[in-house]
């Protein structure tokens, strides 16, 4: 009997080894969640994406969240996107999944997503920092923070010394000065050079198409636009067919590995997003980001960011005490990013607890469901929403 058991154990071990040699993967598979609600292409497209990912990547195990016809994957039922997000957060917090891909997720203010595209000129991968959300209400400060997030993404996904370029948009020059000051203070960072004859760290449209830097820095609205163009320029815009999605949310308040796709994302992009989130989980992205942030702070980041604030914003303002915290499960849209914190304070003065955040369509105020009507009334009366 003992000999038989030994033979069976050896046979099982050799089978596992053979499977590993075939797949190239010997460790535990990364369990990556995928929510199934609200795609413009239907849940069938999302299930197809999970099948693509499982077929292409032996080290990934997709876990579905939501309602779909019976399939071969582990599936957690949820009705609607809000319930999908609740289940997703429970699975992430319990360790049931390592990361998740979803859409229309409201990150807290200060968290923005870092995506990855395939550039059309030479087929080179390039990180876009950032693509949704906002890192800071001051645009130039946000772009400096976006740089750190992009560097963290690059390092966590296998680029030890990433090159950085700043897209030549409004604010690019003071952002470059701020980053060079950070480098002078000891923060290790490497600027690339434009492919154009005059060079420099400010990137032109040509550099976008060629994927000159490993990390392209921009504000999130510009990054979002670029992501949509790169992912669907061959399809007319209704179907995102190329790339890795809008990426994971990074910022001081980011506690979970949540990656974003859009309602227009097709199965190839969603499968790419699943791959990206598995790489982020493997590379412990959130820890890498915190280390980059800590190192930058040791090199004077906070003082440099203070220097980027408009003088009016830098002046001290009266603080409003927050009411007791509640679960915030409803979003109020339509508030300008420059007014988002003032709008929150207006609700706090009325003893309505609220959080600021960024959804896929812009800034949101997050409130408890029972406070939604009262909060909307306060914001309308104060002129924050129509």
N, C-alpha and C positions, 0 to 999 in steps of 0.2 A: 504493500500500500504506500509506504513512504517513497519507494522508488518511482511508483506511478505518479504521485503528487509532484515529485521533483522534476520528472520528465515534462509534466504539464506546465509547471512553472517556467522551465527553461524554454519550452515551445512558445509560451506566451511572451516571454521576454524577447525572444528572437523575432517574433511577429511584430512587437512594438518597435524594435530596432529597425526592422525592414520598412515599416511604415514611416519611421522618422527619416530613413535614408531617401525614400521616395519623395516625401513631402519637404524635406529640408528643415523640419521643425521638430525639436525634441522636447521643448518646454511646454508648460501649460498654455493652452490657447487663450488669447485675449477675448473676453466676452464683451462684445460691443452691442449695446442696445440700439434699437431703431424704432422710433414711434411711427405709427401708420396713419395718422389722421391729417386731413387738410391739404394733401397734395393736389395740385390741379390735374395731375395725371392719374389719380386714384390709388387706392392701397395696393392694387395689383402691381403697379410700377415699383413701389417700395419693396414688396416681396421679391420681385425680379432682381432688384438691387442686392438684396440679401443673398440671393442665389449666386449672383455674379461674384460677390465678395467671398462667399464660402468656396466657390469653385476656383477662384484665382489665388486665394491666400490660405494656405493650410494652417497658418497660425492664428486664424480668426474664427470665432464662433458667434454668429449673429444671434441676438435675442430680440424677439419682436414684442412690441408693446402696443396694444390696440386691437381692433376688430378686423379680421380677415378670414377668408376661407381656410379650411384645414390645410396645413402645410407641414413640412418636415422639421421646422424650427421650434425651439422652446418659445412659447407665446404667453404673455400676460395680458388678460383682457382689460380693456379700458374704453370707455365711451367718450369720444370727443378729445380734443387736444389738451384741454385743461386737466382732465383726468389722466391722460397719458403722461403729462408732466409730473403729476403727483406720484404715479407709479414709478416713473423714471427716477425721481429723487429718492424714493424709498429704496430702490434697487441699488443706486449709487451709494447711498449712506450705509447700507447693510453689506456692501461688497458683493452683491449679487451680479453686478456688471462692473467692468473696469472703466467704461466711458460710454457715452451715448451720442447718437446723431438724431437731431430733431429740427423743427422749424418753429418760427414765431415764438421764441422763448424770451421772456423779459429778464434780461440781466440787470443787476443793480447799476446805478450811475457810477462810473469809474471803471466799469468792465466793458471791454470791447473785444471783438473776435479777430483772430489772425488766420487768414486764409492762405491757400496755395493754388497757383494757377500753372498752366503749361503755356508758355509764350509761343505765338504762332510763327515767328521768324525762324527760330532754330529748335523749337521743341524743348526748350529748357524750363525746368521747374523754377518758380520764383515765389517767394513768400510776400504776401501783401499785408502790411501792418498799418491800418486795420480795415475791416470790411463791414462791420455793423457795430452798433452801440457807440459809446463815447467814453474815452479814458479820462477826460477832464472838460469842464465847461469853458475853459480858456483854450482856444484852438491850438495855439503854438505849444502850450504845455501838454495838450493831448498828444501832439505829434512826437514830442520828446518821450513821453511814456510809451507811445506806440513803438518807438524804436527799441526800447527795452523788451517789450513783449515779442517783437519780431525776432530779436536776437535769441531770446529764450526758446522760442519755437524752433529756430534753426538748430540750436545746440541740442535740444531734446530729441530732434529727429535726425541727428547724425552729421551735422555740419559743425565741426569743432571751432572753426574761426570764420564765421560768416562775414561776408562783405555787405556793407550798408550803402544805400543810395537814397537821397531825398527827392521825391518828385517835385519838379519846379512849379509849385503852385503858390498862392498867397501864403506868406508866412515861412516859406522855405529858408530864406536867408537867416532870419533870427533863430530858427530851429537849428540850422547848421552851426551858428555861433555858439549856441547853448551846448550842443553836443561836443564841439571841439573844446569848450571850457571843461566839460566833464572829462574828456580824454586827458586834457592837461593836468587835471587833478588826480589822474591815475586810473580812470576807468578804462579797461582794455576794449577797444573797439576799432574796427578797420573800415574806413571809407573806401568805396570803389571809385573808379574814374569813368565818366561818361564816355561812350564809344565815339562821340563826336570829336572833331579835331581839337576843340578848345578844352576838352576834358572837364575836370571838376566833379564835386560830389553831388551837384544838382542834376537830376536826371531829366532828360527830354523824352518826348514821345517815342523817339527811336529806341531809347534804352528800355522803355516799357516793352516794345515789341520783341526786342532781342533778349530780354531777361538779363540785363547786364549785372545787377546786384543780386546777391542771394536774398536780401531783404529790401524791399521797396517800401519806403515810409511815406505815408500820406494821411490826411484826415479820413475818418471812416466813411463819410459820404462819397468822397472821391474814390476810395478803395472799393466801396460797394458798387459804384458805377463800373469801375474797371473789371471787377469780378464778373458782373453780368455780361459785359462785352466779351471778355476772354472765354467765358464758358458757353456762350451761345451765338458767337459771330457767324457760325456756319449754318444756323438753323432759323434765323430770322427773329430770334428772341423768345419764342414761346416754349422752347425746350432747351434746357441747359445740358449740354452733351459732353463737355470736356472739363477736366480738372478735379479738384478735391473738396469743393464746397467752401463755405465762408469761414470755417475753422472754429476752434475752441475759444471760449470767452476767457480772457486773462485780465487780471487786475487785483488789487489788494483784497477785494471782497469775493473773489472767485474761489469757491470751495469745492466745486465739482467739475469733472471733465465733461463738459457739454459742448458738442460741435453743432454748427448750424448749416442747414441747407435751406433752399427757398422753395416756395410752392411750385416754381417752374423747373426745379432740378429733376433731371431724368436719371434713369437707373445707372448709367456709367458714372455720373458725378456722385451719386449717393454711394455707390460702391467705393469710389475714391475717397469719399468722406469717411467711410467706415475704416478704410486703410489708414488714413491720416490719424484718426482718433486712436486706433490701435498702436500706432507709432508713438503718439503722445503719451499714452498710458505706459508703454514699455519704457520710454525715456523719462518718466516721472516729471512731466512738463510743469505742473504746478509748483513742485519743489524747485525746479530749475529757475522758474520765473522769480520766486521769492529770493533765491540767492542772487540773481542779477539785480533785483531791486535793492536788496541790502547792500550790495557792493557799490551800486550807484549812489546810494545815500551816504555811504562812507566817503564818497568823492564829491560831496556837496550838492547832490541832486535837489534837495528841498530849497536851498538858497538860490540855485539856478532857476528853478521853477518860479520862485517868488519874483525874480527879476523879469519874468515874461508876463506877469499879470498887468493888465491895464491899471493905471494909478487909482482909478475910482474903485476897482475891484479889490485893490490891495488895502484900502482903508478898512478899519475895523467897523463891523456892523453889529447891531444888537442881535443877540441870539434868542431863539424861541425854544422853550422846553418842549420836548416830545411828550405826547400823551402815552399812556400805557400801550405797550405793543400788542398788535393783533395779527392774525394770519391775513395776509393781503392776497386775495384771490380774484380781484377784479382790476382791470386797467382802464384808465381814462386817457384818451389820446388827444392830440391837437394842441399841445402846449409847446411853445418855442423853447429850444434848449437853453437859451439865455434866461428864461423865466422859470425854469423847472424847480429850482430850489426855493425861490420866492413863493411859488404856487404851493409847494409842500408846506412852507411856514404858514401860509394863509389858512391851510386846513388845521395845522397844529394849534393855531390861536383859537380855533373853534372846537378844540378838544377832539378832533378827528384824526386818528392815527393814519399816517400815509408814508409810503416810501417812494423814492425816485428810482426810475429805471429806464432802460432803453429796449423797446421792442424792435421788430424788424422794420417797422414803418416809421420809427422815430421815438422821441421821448415819451414816456408814460408816467403817470402818477398811479401808484398801486395802493388800493384801499381794500378794506374788508367788504364782502358782498353786502352786508347789512348797512354799510355806510355809503354805498355807491350813490344813491339818490341825493342824500344830503351833501356829499362831497361835490357832486356835479353842480348842485345849486350854488354852493359857495364859490366854486371856480368860475361859473357863469357870471355871478353877481360881481366878482372881482375883475372880470374882463380877461381871464386867462383862456377861456374857451368860448366858442360861439353858442 
